[in-house]
Amino acid sequence: MWTIWWVWIAGGFALGVAEVLLPGFIFLGFAAGAVLTGVLLGIGLSVSLPLTLLIFALLSLAAWIALRATVGVQSGQVKLWDKDINDN
C-alpha cells in the first residue's frame, strides 16, 4: 500500500482539505510532500518503505521551507518585545 502512487496523492489531497478546515500552514507542507512523493512513485521510483518515508519527510521539509519563504510571517503579524518588564 505504501508504494502505490495514488494512495500518496489521495493522502496529500486529504491533508490539503485538513489545511483548509484547520488553517495555519501546518498540513500544507505535508500535503505537498505527499503529492510529490506520489508523483515520484508514479513515474517509476521503486524503493523500500523506510526510503519512501525518508523521501516524504525531505520533500515535506523542503515544501514547508519554500512555503515559509514565500508566504511566511508577515511584518506586524508577530509582536517582538524589545524590553522585558523585569529589566531595571
Number of C-alpha atoms within 10 A of each C-alpha: 8 13 17 12 21 17 15 25 22 15 17 24 17 15 21 22 15 15 18 13 9 11 12 9 16 14 21 23 25 25 28 25 25 28 26 21 26 25 16 16 20 16 9 9 14 13 12 11 12 9 11 19 15 12 18 22 17 15 21 23 16 16 19 22 13 13 15 13 10 9 9 12 10 7 7 7 7 8 7 7 7 6 8 7 7 5 5 5
